[in-house]
C-alpha cells in the first residue's frame, strides 16, 4: 500500500520539477512534468486537472517537435477520454499516438496506445475491432514482462468478459496477478482483484468475487485511487444484487453514485462531464 504521504510527496516533487523546467527554459522537461502530473491527477480522480495537464504537455511537445512526448501526451489523453466514456475523442488521440509510436519504433507507446484503443472500441461495442487491435500485439506466447504489455493483456481479459468468455478472463487475471513484480500473499492490486472478481461473478461465484472486491476497496481507499473506487462499489452492488441482497446492493450503488458525482465535479468541459455521468450511471443498475 502506498501511504498518503507518498502521494503528497509526488505532488510536491512534480510541481518542483515543473518550476525548475520553466525557470531553466527546458520545454521538453516541462512537457514531461506535465505528463506525469496528468497521470497522478487521473489516478486521484481529478479528471479536469488531468486533462489540462495532458493538453498542456501536448501543446509544448508539439511546439518543439518532441515526438516521444507527443505520443505520450496523446496516449494519456486517450486514456483519460476512455475513463470519461468519450470513445470517439479517445480514438482520435490514440490513432495519432499509435502513428507516432510506429515512426519512433517505440514498443512502449505502441502497446499503451493499442491497449487503450481496444478499450475505446469496447465502449462503442465494436468487439471485433477491439480484438483486431489486440491481435496486432498479443499471441498466446506474448510475455507479461512490461507495464504496457500487461495493459494489453488486461484489456484482453476485459474484452473476454464482454464476449462471454469468463474462464479466459479469469485465466488472464490469475496470470497477471502471479507475474506481478513483488507479489506476496498479503499484497492487493485493486485493478487485478476487480478483474478477477468480475470473471468469478460471471462464472457464478459471487461470494468469492465479493471477498476480492472488498479487499480491493480497502486498498483503493488507502491508495486514494478514486478513479477505480466507484467501479469497485458498482461491482459490489452487482454481486450483492445477484445474491438477492437488495439492501447491501443499494448501499454500494449509492456510494458509487456519490463518488461518480464527485468525479464529475472535477470536469470543467460540460459535454465531457455529461458524457461521463451518462456512462457511469449506465453501469450503476441492479441486475435483473
C-alpha positions as CSV (number, residue, x, y, z in Angstrom):
1,X,0.0,0.0,0.0
2,X,1.3,3.4,-0.9
3,X,0.9,5.7,2.1
4,X,-0.9,9.0,1.5
5,X,2.3,10.9,2.4
6,X,4.0,9.4,-0.7
7,X,1.3,10.8,-2.9
8,X,1.8,14.2,-1.3
9,X,5.5,14.0,-1.9
10,X,4.8,13.0,-5.5
11,X,2.8,16.2,-6.0
12,X,5.4,18.4,-4.4
13,X,8.2,16.8,-6.4
14,X,6.4,17.1,-9.7
15,X,5.4,20.7,-9.0
16,X,9.1,21.5,-8.2
17,X,10.2,19.7,-11.4
18,X,7.7,21.8,-13.3
19,X,9.0,25.0,-11.7
20,X,12.7,24.2,-12.4
21,X,11.8,23.3,-16.1
22,X,10.2,26.6,-16.6
23,X,12.9,28.6,-14.7
24,X,15.6,27.0,-16.9
25,X,13.6,27.2,-20.2
26,X,13.6,23.4,-20.7
27,X,10.4,22.8,-22.6
28,X,10.9,19.0,-23.0
29,X,11.3,18.7,-19.2
30,X,8.2,20.8,-18.7
31,X,6.2,18.6,-21.1
32,X,7.4,15.5,-19.2
33,X,6.5,17.0,-15.8
34,X,3.0,18.0,-17.0
35,X,2.5,14.5,-18.5
36,X,3.5,13.0,-15.1
37,X,1.1,15.3,-13.3
38,X,-1.7,14.2,-15.6
39,X,-1.1,10.6,-14.6
40,X,-1.2,11.5,-10.9
41,X,-4.3,13.6,-11.2
42,X,-6.1,10.8,-13.2
43,X,-5.4,8.2,-10.5
44,X,-6.8,10.6,-7.9
45,X,-9.9,11.2,-10.0
46,X,-9.1,14.8,-10.6
47,X,-10.1,14.5,-14.3
48,X,-10.3,18.2,-15.0
49,X,-6.7,18.8,-13.8
50,X,-5.5,15.7,-15.6
51,X,-6.9,16.8,-18.9
52,X,-5.5,20.3,-18.5
53,X,-2.0,18.9,-17.7
54,X,-2.1,16.4,-20.6
55,X,-3.2,19.1,-23.1
56,X,-0.6,21.5,-21.9
57,X,2.0,18.7,-22.2
58,X,0.9,18.0,-25.8
59,X,0.9,21.7,-26.7
60,X,4.5,22.1,-25.5
61,X,5.7,18.8,-27.1
62,X,4.1,19.8,-30.4
63,X,5.6,23.3,-30.4
64,X,9.2,21.8,-30.1
65,X,8.6,18.8,-32.3
66,X,9.2,16.3,-29.4
67,X,7.6,13.2,-30.9
68,X,8.0,11.0,-27.9
69,X,6.3,13.4,-25.6
70,X,3.7,14.0,-28.3
71,X,3.0,10.2,-28.3
72,X,2.9,10.1,-24.6
73,X,0.6,13.1,-24.2
74,X,-1.8,11.8,-26.8
75,X,-1.8,8.4,-25.2
76,X,-2.6,9.7,-21.8
77,X,-5.3,12.0,-23.3
78,X,-6.8,8.9,-25.0
79,X,-6.7,7.0,-21.7
80,X,-8.5,9.9,-20.0
81,X,-11.2,10.0,-22.6
82,X,-11.8,6.3,-22.2
83,X,-12.2,6.9,-18.5
84,X,-14.8,9.6,-19.3
85,X,-16.6,7.3,-21.8
86,X,-15.7,9.7,-24.6
87,X,-14.8,6.9,-27.1
88,X,-14.6,9.0,-30.3
89,X,-12.3,11.6,-28.7
90,X,-10.2,8.8,-27.4
91,X,-9.8,7.2,-30.8
92,X,-8.8,10.5,-32.4
93,X,-5.9,10.9,-29.9
94,X,-4.9,7.3,-29.8
95,X,-4.6,6.7,-33.5
96,X,-2.3,9.7,-33.7
97,X,-0.3,8.4,-30.7
98,X,0.0,5.0,-32.4
99,X,1.2,6.6,-35.7
100,X,3.9,8.5,-33.7
101,X,4.8,5.3,-31.8
102,X,5.3,3.4,-35.1
103,X,7.5,6.2,-36.5
104,X,9.6,6.2,-33.3
105,X,9.7,2.3,-33.2
106,X,8.5,2.7,-29.6
107,X,7.1,-0.6,-28.3
108,X,6.3,1.2,-25.0
109,X,3.9,3.7,-26.6
110,X,2.7,1.2,-29.2
111,X,1.4,-1.1,-26.5
112,X,-0.1,1.6,-24.4
113,X,-2.0,3.2,-27.4
114,X,-3.2,-0.2,-28.7
115,X,-4.5,-1.3,-25.3
116,X,-6.4,1.9,-24.9
117,X,-7.7,1.9,-28.4
118,X,-9.2,-1.6,-27.7
119,X,-10.8,0.0,-24.7
120,X,-12.4,2.7,-26.8
121,X,-13.7,0.1,-29.2
122,X,-15.3,-1.8,-26.3
123,X,-17.1,1.4,-25.2
124,X,-18.5,1.5,-28.8
125,X,-19.4,-2.2,-28.5
126,X,-17.1,-2.9,-31.5
127,X,-15.7,-6.0,-30.0
128,X,-14.4,-7.3,-33.3
129,X,-12.2,-4.2,-33.8
130,X,-11.0,-4.3,-30.2
131,X,-9.9,-7.9,-30.8
132,X,-8.2,-6.9,-34.1
133,X,-6.2,-4.2,-32.3
134,X,-5.0,-6.5,-29.6
135,X,-4.2,-9.3,-32.1
136,X,-1.6,-7.0,-33.6
137,X,0.5,-7.3,-30.5
138,X,-0.7,-10.3,-28.5
139,X,-0.2,-14.0,-29.2
140,X,-0.5,-16.9,-26.7
141,X,3.2,-16.7,-26.0
142,X,3.5,-12.9,-25.5
143,X,5.1,-12.4,-22.1
144,X,3.6,-10.2,-19.3
145,X,7.0,-8.6,-18.7
146,X,6.4,-4.8,-19.2
147,X,3.7,-2.5,-17.9
148,X,2.1,-1.8,-21.2
149,X,2.2,-5.5,-22.4
150,X,0.4,-6.2,-19.2
151,X,-2.1,-3.4,-20.1
152,X,-2.8,-5.2,-23.4
153,X,-3.3,-8.5,-21.6
154,X,-5.6,-6.8,-19.0
155,X,-7.6,-5.3,-21.9
156,X,-7.8,-8.8,-23.5
157,X,-9.4,-10.0,-20.2
158,X,-11.9,-7.2,-20.2
159,X,-12.8,-8.0,-23.8
160,X,-13.2,-11.7,-23.0
161,X,-15.8,-10.7,-20.3
162,X,-17.7,-8.7,-22.9
163,X,-17.5,-11.7,-25.3
164,X,-19.0,-14.0,-22.6
165,X,-15.7,-15.9,-22.2
166,X,-15.3,-15.5,-18.4
167,X,-12.9,-18.5,-18.0
168,X,-10.5,-16.9,-20.4
169,X,-10.7,-13.6,-18.5
170,X,-10.1,-15.5,-15.2
171,X,-7.1,-17.2,-16.5
172,X,-5.5,-14.0,-17.8
173,X,-6.3,-12.2,-14.5
174,X,-4.6,-15.0,-12.5
175,X,-1.6,-14.9,-14.7
176,X,-1.3,-11.2,-14.3
177,X,-1.5,-11.5,-10.6
178,X,1.0,-14.3,-10.4
179,X,3.5,-12.4,-12.6
180,X,3.1,-9.1,-10.9
181,X,6.5,-7.7,-9.6
182,X,7.0,-8.1,-5.9
183,X,3.8,-10.1,-5.5
184,X,3.3,-11.5,-2.0
185,X,0.4,-13.3,-0.2
186,X,-0.6,-10.1,1.6
187,X,-0.4,-7.8,-1.4
188,X,-3.6,-6.5,-3.1
189,X,-3.6,-4.9,-6.6
190,X,-7.1,-3.3,-6.8
191,X,-7.5,-3.3,-10.6
192,X,-6.5,-7.0,-11.0
193,X,-8.6,-8.0,-8.0
194,X,-11.5,-6.3,-9.7
195,X,-10.8,-8.1,-13.0
196,X,-10.6,-11.5,-11.3
197,X,-13.8,-10.7,-9.3
198,X,-15.7,-9.8,-12.4
199,X,-14.7,-13.1,-14.1
200,X,-15.7,-15.1,-11.0
201,X,-19.0,-13.3,-10.7
202,X,-19.7,-14.1,-14.4
203,X,-18.9,-17.8,-13.7
204,X,-21.4,-17.9,-10.8
205,X,-19.1,-17.4,-7.8
206,X,-20.5,-14.2,-6.2
207,X,-19.2,-14.9,-2.7
208,X,-15.6,-15.3,-3.8
209,X,-16.0,-12.3,-6.1
210,X,-17.3,-10.2,-3.2
211,X,-14.4,-11.1,-1.0
212,X,-11.9,-10.0,-3.7
213,X,-13.9,-6.7,-4.2
214,X,-13.9,-5.9,-0.5
215,X,-10.2,-6.3,-0.3
216,X,-9.8,-4.2,-3.4
217,X,-12.0,-1.4,-1.9
218,X,-9.8,-1.2,1.2
219,X,-6.6,-1.0,-0.8
220,X,-8.1,1.6,-3.3
221,X,-9.2,3.7,-0.4
222,X,-5.7,3.6,1.1
223,X,-4.2,4.5,-2.3
224,X,-6.8,7.3,-2.8
225,X,-7.4,5.7,-6.2
226,X,-10.8,7.4,-6.7
227,X,-10.9,6.6,-10.5
228,X,-11.3,2.9,-9.6
229,X,-13.1,3.1,-6.3
230,X,-16.5,3.9,-7.9
231,X,-16.2,0.9,-10.2
232,X,-15.4,-1.4,-7.3
233,X,-18.5,-0.3,-5.4
234,X,-20.6,-0.7,-8.6
235,X,-19.4,-4.3,-9.0
236,X,-20.1,-5.0,-5.3
237,X,-23.6,-3.7,-5.9
238,X,-24.0,-6.1,-8.8
239,X,-22.6,-9.0,-6.8
240,X,-24.9,-8.4,-3.8
241,X,-27.8,-8.0,-6.2
242,X,-27.2,-11.4,-7.8
243,X,-27.3,-12.9,-4.3
244,X,-30.6,-11.3,-3.6
245,X,-29.2,-8.9,-1.0
246,X,-31.0,-5.8,-2.1
247,X,-30.1,-3.5,0.8
248,X,-26.4,-4.2,0.5
249,X,-26.5,-3.8,-3.2
250,X,-28.2,-0.4,-3.0
251,X,-25.7,0.7,-0.3
252,X,-22.8,0.1,-2.7
253,X,-24.7,1.6,-5.7
254,X,-25.4,4.7,-3.6
255,X,-21.7,5.0,-2.6
256,X,-20.7,4.6,-6.3
257,X,-23.2,7.3,-7.3
258,X,-21.7,9.7,-4.8
259,X,-18.2,9.0,-6.0
260,X,-19.2,9.5,-9.6
261,X,-20.8,12.8,-8.8
262,X,-17.6,13.9,-7.0
263,X,-15.5,12.9,-10.0
264,X,-17.9,14.7,-12.4
265,X,-17.5,17.9,-10.4
266,X,-13.8,18.0,-11.4
267,X,-14.6,18.1,-15.1
268,X,-14.9,21.6,-16.4
269,X,-16.0,20.8,-20.0
270,X,-19.8,20.4,-19.8
271,X,-20.1,17.9,-22.7
272,X,-17.4,15.6,-21.2
273,X,-19.0,15.9,-17.8
274,X,-22.4,15.0,-19.1
275,X,-21.0,12.0,-21.1
276,X,-19.1,10.7,-18.1
277,X,-22.3,10.9,-15.9
278,X,-24.3,9.0,-18.6
279,X,-21.7,6.3,-19.0
280,X,-21.0,5.8,-15.3
281,X,-24.7,5.8,-14.3
282,X,-25.3,3.3,-17.0
283,X,-23.2,0.8,-15.0
284,X,-25.0,1.6,-11.8
285,X,-28.0,-0.5,-12.3
286,X,-29.2,-3.5,-10.3
287,X,-29.1,-6.9,-12.2
288,X,-32.5,-8.1,-13.5
